[in-house]
Amino acid sequence: MNNDLPTVDLTIWRADAVVLFDWLQEVDLDRVPITHPAQKQALADLLSRIEETDVYMVTPEEIDAAKADVSRDMGW
């Protein structure tokens, strides 16, 4: 990552980070609908940033629990 570029701090719920990490690990980014190549790159960048946290060490059980937490009371 280029340290000269402007950044933004973003705090998300850990369960959301786990679910996103799991999905980004398994999704074929070439099949995700995009309207601009930068969208695909931004998803890859998001995965890289999540990998810099301890989320990359989650167990399958933690992933299942995070999915249950995030999907609880969705209402749609």
Beta strands, then each sheet from edge to edge (+ up, - down):
end
